[in-house]
Amino acid sequence: MKRYEPEIERWPTESDGHLPVSELFVSVQGEGRFAGTPALFIRFKYCNLGCVWCDTRFTWDKRKIEPGELLSLAELTERSCRLVDAETRAQTHVVLTGGEPMLHQAEIPALVKSLREVGFRFVEIETNGMYAPNDELSDEVDWWNCSPKLTNNGLAREVNIIPSAIKSLVATGKVDFKFVVQSPEDISELIEDYLPLVPRESVILMPEGVTRERQLAQTGWVMQACVAHGFRFSPRLHILAYGNERGK
């Protein structure tokens, strides 16, 4: 069987303090430790993997990528302020997502500092765990939502796993590892490839699927796997509420 080969649009130039933004919107965090928390999502363009089941192909797929905008830190901060009133910024998490935000980690610390200056207090990054954070970014980010990939993403194990990067994230002491699972075989792969690298108590299982029906059909066995192995479970609240609708 021929292996899946994603057609990825690469980040083409040095950013010079600007960031390629796909979209900004306000919702609640739908996954992981902070599910249900009001959140401002800043979604960046481009990815280094291109998973076969990815639900944000418009950020990286050569056939589907959207123009987006190249924004300065000042422009990003101003737009964030327009979306979230001053009196609720301290309670609203900023979620930097993608694509893969860590492609742009050189510029992100300055963005985080700018957002804190206008009242935002808590910043999460969603990452695939293939890039070790630099010291400045480690200090600035409040929580890492790391989603390491299993081979159900269509790519080889040696492509998906960078052990040194995973260990660097573990060392921050402020990270969860969310795994998208499709079948019980994925649990065996997770245990073999990742439990030597990450603490069991930081593992979260999440059913794959971009429809309510798929999520609900998968939820039962995934919850049972969490009980059996001492993992935690995460729903995908945005899928359950809105399906695969954008900006929710």
N, C-alpha and C positions, 0 to 999 in steps of 0.2 A: 504494500500500500504506500502510495506517495505521501510524504509528510506535508502537512499544511505549510505554506510559505506565504506569510502576510506581505502585502504591498504597503510599505510604510513610508510616509512622507517625513523626511528628516528636517530637523530644525536647521535652517540653512545658513545663518550668519551669527556673528557675535552680537549680543543684544544691546550693548552700550546702555545698560540701565533700564531698558524696556523689556516688557514681558509679553509673550504671545498669548492672548486671552481668547478663549472660545466663548465663554459666557459667564455672567454673574447673575445669581438669583438668591432669593431668601426662601427657606423652607425649614424643616426640622432634619436633624441628622437621622438618617434612616437605618444605619447599621452600627453594630459594635457597641462598645462600652457606653457611649453617650447617645444612643438611640433615643429619639424623642426630644432632644435639646434643640431650641431655636438656633438656626445656623445661617450664616452668609457663606454661600459656596462661590469660590473663585476657581473656575475650571480653565486650566492651561492646555494649550495645544501640544501635540507631538507625544510619541511614545517610543520606547525602544523594543517592545515585544510584539504587540498586535495579536492578542489572544483571539482564537476562533470564535468564542462566544461573547466577545466584548460588546457592551451595550452603549459605548461612546465612540463608535468608529468614526464619527464626524470630527474627532480631534486628531486622527492620525492616518486613516486609510486613504491612500492616493485616489481611490475611486469615489470617496464620499466626503473627504475633508472639506470643511467650510472655511471661508476666508478669515473669520475672527478679526481681532484687532491687536496691533502692537501698541501697548500702553505704557506710559511712564509711571513711576511710582506715585507721583502726584495725581495723575489722572485716575489711577486705580483707587487711590484713597478717597478721592472726591466722589467717585461713583459708589463706593461702598457706603459713604456717609449719606448719599441720597437714598439708598435702599434701606438703611437701618436708622431709625430715629436715635438721637443722642441719649435719651433716657433709657433705651433698651440695649445699648451696645455692650454694656458690661455683662449682660446675661446672654448675649448672642455669640456663640462660637464662630470663629472664622475657620472654614474648612478649605484647605488648598488641595485641589484634586486635579484630575486630568482625564485622559492622557497620563503622563508621568511627570509630576511636579519637580522631581529631583533632577530632571534635565536642566532645570533653571535655578539650582540651589545657590549659585553665586549671588543672585539678585534678591533671593527671598528674605534673608535677614533684614535688609533695609526696608522691605515691604512690611514685614512684621512690626518693626519699630515704628514705622509711619502709622500703621493701623492702631497700635497701642496709644499713640499720641492723641488720637481722636476718640478714644474711649473703649475700644475693643480690648478684652482682657485674656481671652483664651484662644489659642491657635492650634488646630490639628492639621497634620499633613497625611494624606492618603498616598501610599507608595507601594511599589511592587517588591521592595526590599533588595534591589540590585545595585543600589548606590549607598555607600557609607556617607553619613552626614559629616560635614566639616564641623569644627569645634564651635564656630559662631552660630551655625544653624542649630546644633544640638542644644545650645544654651537658650536660644530664642523660642523654640517650638515647645509647646506644653504637652502635646501627646502625638504619638506616631501610630497611625492605623495602617499597619503593614499587611499587605495581601500577597504573600508569596504564592507563586503559581505551581500547580501540579500539572502533570502531563495531559490532563483533560483539556488544557488550553491549546492543544495541537502542536506543542513544541517539545523538544527533547529536554530531558532532565538537566543535562549539562548547559543548556541555554537558559533555563529558568532559575538556577540556583547559583548565587555568589556567596559562599559561606562567610567570607570576611565581612561583607556588607551586613549580613544577618547578625553576626556577632557584634558589630558596631552598634546596631540598633538595640540589641539586648543590653548593651553596656550603658545606654542612656537611662535605663530604669523606668522609662515611661513609654511603653510600647505594648500593643496587642498584635497578635498575628492571626488575621482572618483568612481562612481557607475556603474557597469556593469548591463545593463537592457535588458530584453528580451520582456517585455510586459508592457502595461499601469498599470497592477496590481502592478508591481514592484515600480512604482512611488508612489502609495498609501502607500506601505510598507515603502519606504524610508522616506516619510513625517512623518508617524506615529512613526517610531523607531529612526530616526536620526536627524530630525530637532530640537527636543528638545536639542540635544547635539552639533550640529555644525551650524555655521552661514550659512544662505541660499546662501550668495554671494560666499561661498567657495565650493559649490556643483557643480560638473561636471558630466554630464551624458555621457555614452559611450556605443554604441551598442555592445551587445555580438555577437561573431562570428569570426571564424578563416579563412573565405574565403571572397574574394572580393564581391561575389554575396550576401552573407549573410549580410555583412556590408552595402552595398548599399541598400538592401531591407529594412533594419532597420532604415537607417539614417533619412528618412523623418519624421516619427512619433516621433522619439527621439528629433529632432530639434524642432518640434512643442511643445513637452512637455517642453523643455527648455524655450521657449517663454512664455508658459502659467504659469510657476511656478517661473520664474526668476532665472533659473539655467543656467549654461554654457554647451556648447557641446564640446566634443572632438572626433575627428576621431581616427582611428588606422592606421596611415600612413604606417607602415610597412606591415600591412595586405593588404592595397590597392595597394601597390607597388609590393609586393613579395608573397602574399598569406601567408601560414604558414611556410615559409622556414626559417630554422635556421640561426642564425648569421647575420641577416639583420636588 
